């Protein structure tokens, strides 16, 4: 049982140097864990951010038909968030204005970019009006408006810069066409838009399903590019850190020529000396990778909180590769210097040359 | 004497020094690559997001309420207020002209085609115009909506040509009319050549696009457009940007005016075109800002983590070096050198190694960052001249910091035991 004791003694005797090597390896493992953890999560997190753009699929009636039955909605909701919209031109205070029937509860996640002064959810006999409608009729939250011969209270003013600015929005069940919709807006996961489109088109032959290319493409552009940059930088950093650790570790072996000389002088074989160093390196690498994994996990969590306001999940599957790579790096680091062990002449070294 | 000491100390055991320099160089190259990518990631993402389309819509100030469903106008009489086409180049006279990346005028009209009502939009595709200052520039829908796809060919309209009869037909409409690229479609009783089919997924798929001057000719509205869509690079809105400009103090107003917020660019467009108002398209403008902030923060924090690591790497490499040279320090002390002199000698040596390593690291880091940039964004990297200076200074500082602690403990050691242990 002399071998473990030898390793242990060697490490204790040189604790300062071992501590430095351990620090270097721990840092490397920390960074590897944190960056890999972040990288594996970044696509999902970034795609989540793009939810704010609203719908990325539009289902509309095909041919001469003007509306869709609401049964289409149930089909669309299997793939993501969906909301029906119904449009008609109606007399508002005696002028023709586009009246939009909206399912406000369902539409809320799709319309987070609407700026609404007042309430977002009109109830029966209430309505929202677009900014331009409000300007035209001098409306503000609380005023009343005659819509299609019926008095409605304005509860909010919508500003979007889009078509909603010149519409009056009322609950869809009061829009008077029963269970029909002019179009259904759907938000599906950005990574499977095409698949969802194909499945919906197959399930709904009476409707046309379109992909909003602007939403889908700018999302894909940004997400893939950020992921690519992060991957490139992660690999780069890991490579450099690896080289750095190897350099550090190699220096330590190089400095211990004298010790190696003594071991040889008292009859240690090359192989046994190499095993001694390898065991030492492995012990340090193991400790470093465990410590680094814990620190890296904390770092990734913290980064996740700071950036996306939600934690990055613990990825245990990152641990074996991190530990494995750390071990490999440590072992690789001592290979080159150890090759010189064979060439060390105890007499020359011990004389101090 | 001191210089000679430094020179000799540097000349002996070059292998060890090379290793230290290599460590510093590797660590500095991380820092350089990270910083180089970080500096313009915001710009790049922002340009990427601009492919979404316009984030400002400019309409005549007195425009009546549009009554449109899916782009088709249901008003009994058409709008009578317009923006003159001749003022368009003035967009490039606003304070933030360089942030306005693209714009396109539109003149829509509803006509009969194939037995149903169809919207025909007159617009610029890639029109050349002369900006104030006699600059020849090109812009139009191709620049503004880079995600629009065309089956066939785009319309090419560098200069106005009232005699041209060509059209892009929305893909859904083309399916209903049964036209293909190269075919003909009849508008205003004249045959138009269909150059291509437009695929956007939006209401454009049910519309026809043609040259602006063609629509102006057939609707008898020479030199008029009814809206202009503008794509501008903006700074994400913060609490300050949401303040009412009319309630601001003079300093606040100046700050607001000189920041490319979407609201201040809208205000400056109105200054140039008093007959029009610019409205932010919230869906684009708000989300763009939010995502941009997120991406910036992501890259900033990742870079910080990497740079702290780089500093620690340098620190540990230097600490190792000094640790290995305790006997040297002991010898110097034995022959009577003052602590201050030894410290100064080591400080100079360490700084030199840090500087050389840092410089090599900058070279390698720039090359690496350039590779990442080319691979991911297919465009080269823009570098600030300040970056190398910063990285080298940081490398020297980290080197000095790393050597300080072991140096102090080495100077405090008794000479005799160290020398005995090492010999």
Interface residues (C-beta under 8 A of the other chain):
Chain A: X16 X17 X20 X23 X24 X27 X28 X30 X31 X34 X35 X38 X42 X46 X49 X50 X52 X53 X54 X58 X87 X88 X89 X95 X96 X97 X98 X113 X114 X115 X132 X133 X136 X159 X160 X161 X162 X163 X165 X166 X182 X208 X210 X211 X212 X213 X214 X215 X216 X217 X218 X221 X222 X225 X226 X228 X229 X230 X232 X233 X236 X237 X240 X241 X243 X244 X247 X248 X250 X251 X252 X254 X255 X299 X303 X306 X307 X308 X352
Chain B: X15 X16 X19 X22 X23 X26 X27 X29 X30 X33 X34 X37 X41 X44 X45 X48 X49 X51 X52 X53 X56 X57 X65 X66 X67 X68 X69 X70 X74 X75 X76 X145 X147 X148 X149 X172 X199 X200 X201 X202 X205 X279 X280 X281 X282 X283 X284 X285 X286 X287 X290 X291 X294 X295 X297 X298 X299 X301 X302 X305 X306 X309 X312 X313 X316 X317 X319 X320 X321 X323 X324 X368 X371 X372 X375 X376 X377 X423
